[in-house]
């Protein structure tokens, strides 16, 4: 009986360790990425689907008022834009481009189903 109990404990421990590796591996999706798209104010976009040239003025006001920013790509993906605490200037510059198409370089990450981009650089048009 003691041998069966020990075997069960080993199996349970192995299953727990395997699950932890799998769970942590599923969140290890961070990658450097350059993404282009329209700067959204997430408040109006999530509530009403508002975006585009007609919404540009409202987006600027909402972002200035503190609404979170997102980036809508041409294929319909949305990235929540997140400030990099070491490179705050790039994120701040994006606020001046509400409703416009821009290119951003940063670290893409998916956590809990939310896709985000930690902003490192606003690519200037050449």
C-alpha positions as CSV (number, residue, x, y, z in Angstrom):
1,X,0.0,0.0,0.0
2,X,2.9,2.3,0.8
3,X,4.3,1.8,-2.7
4,X,1.0,2.7,-4.3
5,X,0.7,5.9,-2.3
6,X,4.3,6.9,-3.2
7,X,3.6,6.2,-6.9
8,X,0.4,8.3,-6.8
9,X,2.4,11.2,-5.2
10,X,5.0,11.0,-7.9
11,X,2.4,11.0,-10.6
12,X,0.5,13.9,-9.1
13,X,3.8,15.9,-8.6
14,X,4.8,15.3,-12.2
15,X,1.4,16.3,-13.5
16,X,1.5,19.5,-11.5
17,X,5.0,20.5,-12.7
18,X,4.0,19.7,-16.3
19,X,0.9,21.8,-16.0
20,X,2.9,24.8,-14.6
21,X,5.3,24.6,-17.5
22,X,2.4,24.5,-20.0
23,X,0.6,27.4,-18.3
24,X,3.7,29.6,-18.2
25,X,4.6,28.7,-21.8
26,X,1.2,29.7,-23.0
27,X,1.8,33.3,-21.7
28,X,5.4,33.5,-23.0
29,X,4.3,35.1,-26.3
30,X,6.2,38.4,-26.0
31,X,7.9,39.4,-29.2
32,X,9.3,42.5,-30.8
33,X,7.0,43.7,-33.5
34,X,6.4,46.6,-35.8
35,X,2.6,47.3,-36.3
36,X,0.8,49.8,-38.5
37,X,-2.8,51.0,-38.1
38,X,-5.2,53.6,-36.9
39,X,-4.9,55.1,-33.5
40,X,-8.2,54.4,-31.6
41,X,-9.6,55.7,-28.4
42,X,-10.7,52.5,-26.9
43,X,-13.7,54.0,-25.1
44,X,-15.6,55.0,-28.2
45,X,-14.4,52.0,-30.2
46,X,-15.5,49.4,-27.6
47,X,-18.8,51.2,-26.9
48,X,-19.9,52.2,-30.4
49,X,-17.3,50.8,-32.9
50,X,-16.4,54.5,-33.6
51,X,-13.2,55.1,-35.7
52,X,-12.1,56.6,-38.9
53,X,-11.8,60.2,-40.3
54,X,-15.2,61.3,-39.0
55,X,-14.3,60.2,-35.5
56,X,-10.8,61.8,-35.4
57,X,-11.8,64.9,-33.4
58,X,-13.7,62.9,-30.8
59,X,-10.8,60.3,-30.6
60,X,-8.4,63.2,-29.9
61,X,-10.6,64.6,-27.1
62,X,-11.2,61.2,-25.5
63,X,-7.5,60.3,-25.6
64,X,-6.6,63.7,-24.2
65,X,-9.1,63.0,-21.4
66,X,-7.4,59.8,-20.5
67,X,-9.2,57.1,-22.6
68,X,-6.9,54.2,-23.4
69,X,-5.4,54.0,-26.9
70,X,-5.5,51.1,-29.3
71,X,-4.2,50.4,-32.8
72,X,-6.5,49.0,-35.4
73,X,-4.6,47.2,-38.2
74,X,-5.8,46.8,-41.8
75,X,-6.7,43.1,-41.1
76,X,-9.0,44.1,-38.2
77,X,-6.7,43.2,-35.3
78,X,-6.6,45.5,-32.3
79,X,-3.6,46.1,-30.1
80,X,-4.1,47.9,-26.8
81,X,-1.2,50.4,-26.7
82,X,0.7,50.4,-23.4
83,X,3.3,52.8,-22.2
84,X,6.9,51.5,-21.8
85,X,8.0,53.1,-18.5
86,X,11.5,53.4,-19.8
87,X,10.4,55.1,-23.1
88,X,7.5,57.3,-22.1
89,X,8.0,59.9,-24.9
90,X,7.0,57.5,-27.7
91,X,3.7,56.7,-26.1
92,X,3.1,60.4,-25.4
93,X,3.7,61.3,-29.0
94,X,1.1,58.8,-30.2
95,X,-1.6,60.8,-28.4
96,X,-1.1,63.5,-31.0
97,X,-2.1,61.1,-33.8
98,X,-5.6,60.1,-32.7
99,X,-7.6,58.8,-35.6
100,X,-4.5,58.8,-37.9
101,X,-2.6,55.8,-39.3
102,X,0.8,55.3,-37.8
103,X,3.5,52.7,-37.4
104,X,4.6,51.6,-33.9
105,X,7.5,49.4,-32.8
106,X,7.3,47.6,-29.5
107,X,6.8,44.4,-27.6
108,X,3.6,42.5,-28.5
109,X,2.1,40.4,-25.8
110,X,-1.1,38.5,-25.2
111,X,-2.4,38.1,-21.6
112,X,-5.7,36.7,-20.7
113,X,-7.0,37.0,-24.3
114,X,-6.0,40.7,-24.5
115,X,-3.5,41.6,-27.2
116,X,-1.2,44.5,-26.3
117,X,1.8,46.4,-27.6
118,X,4.2,48.0,-25.2
119,X,5.3,51.0,-27.2
120,X,9.1,51.5,-27.7
121,X,9.0,53.8,-30.8
122,X,6.7,55.8,-33.0
123,X,8.1,55.3,-36.5
124,X,8.2,58.7,-38.2
125,X,7.0,58.9,-41.8
126,X,9.9,59.4,-44.2
